[in-house]
């Protein structure tokens, strides 16, 4: 009886022992959560790093784009400014050239037998023929013509010689020396000149004159000898 009971006990013990050894170990929920949480944190951290990297790249791209745009705009502005200056300079040169061509054309067009009264045409005539046109007379001759044509005694130049007696006044001496301060004009180089009226437009001789020497040295004054400008004709 005892032997049978012992064998039965040994068989049960052996079965329980093998059953216990072969039962698989179930992972603890907390451990599993811990692993999953750690993995999730790593993934989240990796995601954040990637997001941060993307933001950095985006920011860098914006800065690069903005910088490139500014450089392009600056370059474009400088190009426009330079183009504007060149255009302005070109326009100024064209105006000077146009004026020069116009005066040169008058110079070529004036004829020795012609009668002229304007600044440019008289200046061109003086430069080309080294004398005044035939419709000019000196002051003394002009006074005599006035008296003979009108029957009036000359008192002063309060009339227009061209419309009244058909002549322009010019050819008289005009000296300009600092040693004679009462007749010296600082804006005109010192020397001995002749003078001629031009562009009569009122009821008298006006204020416009040419002051000239031989070899095409001609100055123009529009304010009765206050200021002078040299004329470049040829």
Secondary structure, DSSP 8 states (H G I E B T S, - for coil): -HHHHHHHHHHHHHHHHHHHHHS-----HHHHHHHHHHHHHHHHHHHHHHHHHHHHHHHHHHHHHHHHHHHHHHHHHHHHHHHHHHHHHHHHHHHHHHHHHHHHHHHHH--TT----SHHHHHHHHHHHSS--TTEE-HHHHHHHHHHHH-----SS-S-HHHHTS-EEEEEEEEE-TTSGGG--TTS-SEEEEEEE----SSS--S-EEEEETTTEEEEESSSSSS-EE----
